[in-house]
Amino acid sequence: MKYRSVFDIIGPVMIGPSSSHTAGAARIGSAARSLFGRKPQRVTITLYGSFAKTYKGHGTDIAIAGGLLGFDTSDERIVQSLEIAREEGVEITFIESEEKSDHPNTARLLLEDEEGRAEVVGISIGGGKMEIVELNGFELRLSGSAPALLIMHHDRYGAIAKVATVLAENKINVGYMQVSRKERGSHQALMIIETDQSVGEKVQREIEHLEDITSLTVLS
């Protein structure tokens, strides 16, 4: 079934004229910040398709900026998010791309600060929903609708089984799982696991200490 409730049909509570171009865009910004792990100093946002053509009129720019600042879709501060970002020292640059993308509402965000950088590609799929489809060159499908673990690991035999064992021993059910690597033999892979329950700090530490695990990001 495509829709689980009436709210999937009428859309979210939000600031802005369009669930796809505003609420979905805000959630892309919010997810990108969560994946980066902190407030960035600089963000370069490349917009494709419909996003590139209508982003100012539909508020896509202020929505993504608001998400990057941690604002919810209904937060009235979204209207002033670009000004607030400047006041907080976050430099945001928008680029309109004429390159064709797989989805008409696509945004590529490059987040940077003195500690590092992350590149996130998100699409707004309607009704205020979004999916993250790429992270630092790894393909994935992340909806943000369930708790998720993003685990970087050495691409070796048994790494996936070890993580699955920890989750099973702690009675955490896996709703969705995907493993992505840039190419065969690249030595690094990204494991994406959506769970039915939140994963507490104790379990997170168990996973982080497993052999071959190099980093763990948790999206709640």
DOKOL-40156 format. One line per 8 residues: number of its first residue (from 0); for each residue x, y, z of N, C-alpha, C. Coordinates in steps of 0.2 Angstrom, whole numbers. Layout:
N
NUM	X Y Z X Y Z X Y Z; ...
REM end
This chain:
220
0	4 -6 0 0 0 0 4 6 0; 3 11 -4 7 17 -5 7 21 1; 1 23 3 0 27 9 -2 24 15; 1 25 21 0 22 27 -6 26 31; -6 32 30 -11 36 34 -14 42 30; -19 46 32 -21 51 28 -16 57 28; -11 57 33 -6 62 33 -1 61 27; -1 55 24 3 54 18 0 57 12
8	-6 58 12 -10 60 6 -10 68 7; -12 71 12 -13 78 13 -6 82 14; -1 78 16 5 81 17 7 83 24; 13 86 25 15 87 32 13 94 34; 13 96 41 13 103 43 19 106 41; 18 112 38 24 115 35 24 122 34; 29 126 33 30 132 31 31 132 23; 28 135 19 29 135 12 24 133 8
16	24 134 1 19 133 -4 19 125 -6; 24 121 -6 24 115 -9 27 110 -5; 24 104 -4 27 99 0 33 96 -3; 33 96 -10 39 93 -13 45 98 -13; 43 104 -14 49 109 -15 51 112 -9; 46 112 -4 48 115 3 49 110 8; 44 106 10 45 102 16 50 96 14; 49 93 8 54 88 6 61 91 6
24	62 97 4 68 100 3 71 101 10; 67 104 15 69 105 22 72 98 25; 68 93 23 70 86 26 77 84 23; 78 86 17 85 84 14 90 88 17; 89 94 19 94 98 22 95 95 29; 90 94 33 91 91 39 94 84 40; 93 80 35 96 73 34 104 74 33; 105 79 28 112 81 26 116 83 33
32	113 87 37 116 90 43 118 84 47; 113 79 48 113 74 53 119 69 50; 119 68 44 125 64 41 132 67 42; 132 74 41 138 77 42 140 77 50; 135 77 54 136 76 61 137 83 65; 136 88 62 137 95 65 135 100 61; 134 106 63 133 112 59 139 114 55; 138 114 48 144 115 43 145 123 43
40	151 124 41 153 131 40 152 133 33; 152 129 28 151 130 21 147 125 18; 142 127 14 138 122 10 137 124 3; 138 120 -2 137 121 -9 131 117 -11; 126 120 -13 120 116 -15 119 116 -22; 119 111 -26 118 111 -33 111 108 -34; 107 112 -38 100 110 -39 99 107 -46; 95 102 -47 94 99 -53 86 99 -55
48	84 99 -61 78 98 -64 73 104 -61; 67 102 -59 62 106 -56 65 111 -50; 69 108 -46 72 112 -41 76 118 -44; 80 116 -49 84 122 -52 80 127 -55; 74 125 -58 70 130 -61 66 134 -57; 63 132 -51 58 135 -47 60 136 -40; 66 135 -38 68 135 -31 67 141 -27; 68 147 -30 67 153 -27 59 154 -26
56	55 153 -31 48 154 -30 44 150 -26; 47 144 -25 44 139 -21 47 138 -14; 52 142 -13 55 142 -6 60 136 -5; 62 133 -10 67 127 -9 73 129 -6; 76 135 -8 82 138 -5 82 139 3; 76 142 5 76 144 12 74 137 16; 71 132 12 69 126 15 75 122 17; 79 121 12 86 117 13 90 121 18
64	90 127 18 94 131 23 92 130 30; 85 130 30 82 129 37 83 122 39; 83 117 35 85 110 37 92 109 39; 96 113 36 103 113 38 104 116 45; 100 121 47 100 124 53 97 120 59; 93 114 57 90 110 61 83 112 63; 80 116 58 73 118 59 68 113 56; 63 112 60 57 107 57 54 111 52
72	50 107 48 46 109 42 41 115 44; 39 114 50 33 119 53 36 125 56; 43 126 57 46 131 60 46 137 56; 43 143 59 42 149 56 49 152 54; 54 150 58 61 153 56 63 151 49; 60 146 46 63 144 39 62 150 35; 57 155 35 57 160 31 63 165 31; 66 165 37 72 169 38 79 165 38
80	78 159 36 84 154 37 90 156 33; 90 159 27 96 162 24 100 167 28; 96 172 31 98 177 35 101 174 41; 98 169 44 100 166 51 106 163 49; 107 159 44 113 155 42 119 160 42; 118 166 38 123 171 38 125 173 45; 121 175 49 122 177 56 126 172 60; 124 165 59 128 160 62 134 158 59
88	136 161 54 143 160 50 143 154 46; 137 152 43 136 147 38 135 150 31; 140 148 27 140 151 20 137 146 16; 131 148 13 127 144 8 127 146 1; 129 142 -4 130 144 -11 125 139 -15; 121 142 -19 117 138 -23 119 138 -31; 119 133 -34 121 132 -41 115 129 -45; 113 132 -50 108 129 -54 111 125 -60
96	110 119 -60 113 114 -65 108 113 -70; 110 112 -76 106 110 -82 107 103 -84; 111 100 -80 112 93 -81 106 89 -79; 105 84 -83 99 79 -82 100 75 -76; 95 74 -71 96 70 -66 90 64 -66; 91 59 -62 86 53 -62 80 55 -60; 79 60 -55 73 63 -52 73 70 -53; 67 73 -54 66 80 -56 68 85 -50
104	67 82 -44 68 86 -38 74 84 -34; 80 85 -37 86 83 -34 91 88 -32; 94 87 -26 99 92 -23 105 88 -21; 111 91 -23 117 89 -21 120 94 -16; 122 91 -10 124 96 -5 131 94 -3; 136 99 -3 143 98 -1 144 102 5; 145 98 11 145 101 17 152 101 20; 155 107 22 162 107 24 163 111 30
112	168 110 34 171 114 39 179 112 40; 182 114 45 189 113 46 190 106 48; 185 102 50 186 95 52 185 90 46; 182 92 41 181 88 35 175 90 31; 173 85 27 168 87 22 163 81 21; 157 82 18 153 76 16 149 78 10; 147 74 6 143 75 0 137 71 0; 131 74 0 125 71 1 120 72 -5
120	117 67 -8 112 69 -14 105 66 -11; 100 71 -11 94 69 -9 89 71 -15; 83 67 -14 77 68 -19 71 69 -15; 67 74 -17 60 75 -14 55 71 -18; 52 66 -15 48 62 -19 40 63 -18; 38 69 -15 31 71 -14 28 70 -7; 24 74 -6 20 73 1 25 75 7; 30 79 5 35 81 11 40 75 12
128	40 70 8 45 64 9 51 65 5; 56 62 7 63 63 4 66 56 4; 71 55 0 76 50 1 83 53 0; 88 50 3 95 51 2 97 45 -2; 100 47 -8 102 42 -13 109 41 -14; 113 46 -11 120 45 -12 124 49 -6; 129 46 -3 133 48 2 140 47 1; 144 53 -1 151 52 -2 153 47 -7
136	149 47 -12 150 42 -18 147 36 -17; 144 34 -12 141 27 -11 133 28 -12; 131 24 -16 124 24 -18 120 21 -12; 114 23 -10 110 21 -5 103 23 -6; 98 20 -2 91 23 -1 90 23 6; 89 30 8 88 31 15 82 36 16; 77 34 19 70 38 19 70 43 25; 74 41 30 73 45 36 67 44 40
144	63 39 38 57 37 42 57 32 47; 63 30 48 65 25 53 72 26 56; 73 24 62 80 24 65 85 20 60; 91 23 59 95 20 54 102 21 57; 106 15 55 113 15 56 117 15 49; 122 20 49 126 20 43 133 18 45; 135 12 43 142 9 45 147 9 40; 152 12 40 158 12 36 162 6 38
152	164 1 34 168 -5 36 172 -7 30; 177 -11 32 182 -14 27 177 -19 24; 178 -20 17 174 -24 13 177 -31 14; 176 -34 19 179 -41 21 173 -46 23; 175 -52 22 170 -57 24 169 -57 31; 162 -57 33 160 -58 40 158 -51 43; 160 -46 40 158 -39 43 151 -38 44; 147 -40 39 140 -39 40 137 -44 45
160	139 -50 45 137 -55 50 138 -53 57; 144 -50 58 145 -47 65 141 -42 67; 139 -37 63 134 -32 65 127 -35 66; 125 -39 62 119 -42 62 118 -46 69; 124 -50 71 124 -53 77 123 -49 83; 126 -43 83 125 -39 89 118 -36 89; 115 -34 84 108 -32 84 103 -38 86; 105 -44 84 100 -49 86 101 -51 93
168	107 -51 96 108 -52 103 105 -47 107; 104 -41 105 101 -35 108 93 -34 106; 91 -40 103 83 -40 101 81 -34 97; 85 -31 93 84 -26 88 82 -29 81; 76 -27 79 74 -30 73 76 -26 67; 79 -29 61 81 -25 55 75 -25 51; 73 -18 49 68 -18 44 70 -17 37; 76 -15 36 79 -14 29 86 -14 30
176	90 -17 25 97 -17 25 100 -17 18; 105 -13 17 108 -12 11 116 -11 12; 120 -14 7 127 -13 8 129 -10 1; 133 -5 1 135 -1 -5 143 -1 -5; 145 -2 -11 153 0 -12 153 3 -19; 158 8 -19 159 11 -25 161 7 -31; 165 2 -30 167 -3 -35 170 -9 -31; 170 -14 -35 173 -21 -32 180 -20 -31
184	182 -22 -25 189 -22 -23 191 -15 -21; 186 -10 -19 188 -4 -16 190 -4 -9; 189 -10 -6 191 -11 1 187 -7 6; 183 -2 4 178 1 9 171 0 7; 166 -1 11 159 -2 10 155 2 15; 149 3 13 144 7 18 138 2 19; 137 1 25 131 -3 27 126 1 30; 120 1 27 114 5 29 109 0 32
192	107 1 38 102 -3 42 97 1 45; 91 0 43 85 4 46 82 -1 51; 81 1 57 78 -4 63 71 -2 65; 68 -6 68 61 -5 71 62 -1 78; 68 -2 81 69 1 87 75 6 87; 75 11 91 81 15 92 87 11 95; 92 12 92 99 9 94 102 13 100; 102 10 106 105 14 111 113 14 111
200	116 19 115 123 20 115 127 13 117; 124 9 121 128 3 123 129 -1 116; 124 -2 112 124 -6 106 128 -3 101; 128 4 101 132 8 96 139 6 98; 141 6 104 148 5 106 150 -2 104; 146 -7 105 148 -14 103 149 -14 96; 145 -11 92 146 -11 84 153 -7 83; 154 -2 86 160 2 84 166 -1 86
208	166 -6 91 172 -9 93 173 -16 89; 168 -18 84 169 -24 80 175 -23 76; 178 -28 74 184 -28 69 181 -26 62; 185 -22 59 183 -20 52 178 -14 52; 175 -12 57 171 -6 57 175 0 58; 174 5 54 179 11 54 175 17 56; 168 17 55 164 23 58 157 21 58; 153 24 63 146 23 64 142 30 64
216	137 31 60 133 37 61 126 34 62; 123 37 67 116 35 69 111 41 67; 106 39 64 100 44 62 94 41 66; 91 46 70 86 43 74 79 46 71
REM end
